[in-house]
Amino acid sequence: MKVNFDASYNGDDYSSVSGIIIRNSGGFIMAASTYPNSHVVNSDLAEAIACDQTLILLKDLGFDRAIMEGDSLIVISKLCSPFTDHSVLSVPLGNILRRTNHFSLLKFLHVKREGNKTTHLLARAGRTYFEPRIWIEEAPPEVELAASQDRWWVDNLVLYFSLSSFGVFQIFVSASDKVFPPFSPILQSSRLLQYTIKEVSSGLADLVF
């Protein structure tokens, strides 16, 4: 499962709302949830709490394998650090690390805010609810629309690899009826080709090799 978490933070009343979206390999929403929180001193703590609540939801729903994506570099870095945290984040981070024992596979990845915008939309929508909410195989209408737009690129994206006479790969991206020019870097044919599509929008693709 690919799981995104985010938090909508309000510094005026020290409150936050956690947003969680669980997707399957096809990009379809398997579950979504919002959790209101109080006495949250800063936005980083709000993100750490959201991550902790995500693991609770995953366990309750019976998922034991997940790739966790969040846009707080501080939280993700601390979770991947070998050092014990002593900041205000120490309690939720400690809870998260203890909960990892309940999963057979769990990875924490940092994504840019643009790559987490659907979950942030859910967290903001959660401010209209005064108690935790869970949706199974659905989400609020505006969130489902945003998720379907994310999934459109997955459904319509085709990568074309051509081996030139010089023995190098050229990469073409096709979405619907559009074919975009080759993307760099050009890879030597002797190298193992691995790629991850992180973001595709307005005819641009960010590929990691």
C-alpha positions, 0 to 999 in steps of 0.5 A: 500500500502507498500511504500519504499523511499530512496535517493542517495546523492552526497556530492560533488555537494550537490545533491540527487535523491529520489527513490520511489516504491509503491507496493500492498499487493502482492508485485507488483509495482503499481508505481515508481518515481525518483526526482532529488534535488539540494542544499541538505546539507546532506544525512539525509536531502535527506532522509527527502525530499524523504519522503516528495516527496513520500507523494506528489506522493501518494496524486497525485495518489489517495492513502490514506492508506500506510505503509511508509518504509525508512532506515534513522533511524534519519528521521523515529525517528523524524517523530514518535517523539512528539517533534518539530524538529529544525534541518536542517530537520525541513522544510521537516519534517513539510511538511510531518506532514502536509501532513499526514492529507490527508491520512486515514492511514499512518504509518512510519517504519524503515527498514534496508538498506538490506530491502530497496535495491530495492528502493536504486537501483531506486534512483541510476538509477535516476541519469541518468535522469535530471527531475522527472520520474514516472512509472505506474505498471512498473519500470526500468528493473534492478529495476523490476528484483530486485523487482521480486526477492523480490516477489519470497520469498513472493510467495514461502514462507510457514510457518509451525506451529506444536504444540508439546506434550509440548504445544509449537509452533515450526516454520518451513520455507519452500521455494520451495523444501527446508525446513529450521530448526525450528526458535526460539523463541518457543512460548507458545501455550497460547500466541497470535501468531503474526508474520511479515517476515522482511527478508528472504535470503539464508535460513534465516528468521528474524521473529518478535513476 
